[in-house]
């Protein structure tokens, strides 16, 4: 049996966004990009919530925002504080007790859910590849932002995202990430009762929780089909170059000049510069 393809949600988004970029980062080991303001800001928001979940002190701003300076840094810290207060209010409203997944110590009445420090790793799957007689061996991996339990024992799983607006397409993208959480935890014997995609709106200092019931088995099968297709392409080492609006920020955009008569198209914000 071939070695399983290990995929996180981020791996899938990276490959589907541009297989060539996936190859450069995952197969060849190049760093994904330089740190940016968006990465700094998102990391700090996550760190503030994680510190609260751990019962730790709020992290130092200087540890997370090397690319943000002056009044902007103050604005981010105030935004993180306001968002955290709204997260706390949500937990109080639903009577939630939270745990941060580190070393996999879950709530007292939940089973131990794995080994390792940051990621949940599920057992190997053999998934069918659409329209073929083949299967592909897949191992899902993910870091869960938060698992919580309410007063009657329901298990809640959270994913935090920072964004300027509450994009509908972001919610659709988050659906797969939440489905992956649900599948991995089911593999560990943990039944999820509620899934929460929490959007921290930068600038307005607002936290918007989207609470939903677990995915049905049919919905999970749809996600498994997508995951199997991506894993099969990676197994076959298919890494075509793919254009899009993010090309202008890509650290590997110089690789793609040979595909264009006009290389400046790489920087234009269009859906498909090669279409």
Secondary structure, DSSP 4 states (H G I P E B T S, - for coil): -PPPEEE-HHHHHHHHH-HHHHIIIIIS--------HHHHHHHHHHHHHHHHHHTPPPPPGGGT-TT--HHHHHHHHHHHHHHHHHHHHHHHHTT-EEE--STT---TTSPP--SSSS-EEPPPEEEEPTTSS-EEEEEEEE--SEEEE-TT--EEEEEEEEESS--HHHHHHHHHHHHHHHHHHHHTT----EEEEEEEETTTTEEEEEEEEPPPHHHHHHHHHHHHHHHHHHHTT-------GGGGG-TTGGGGGGG-SSGGGGGS--S-TT-
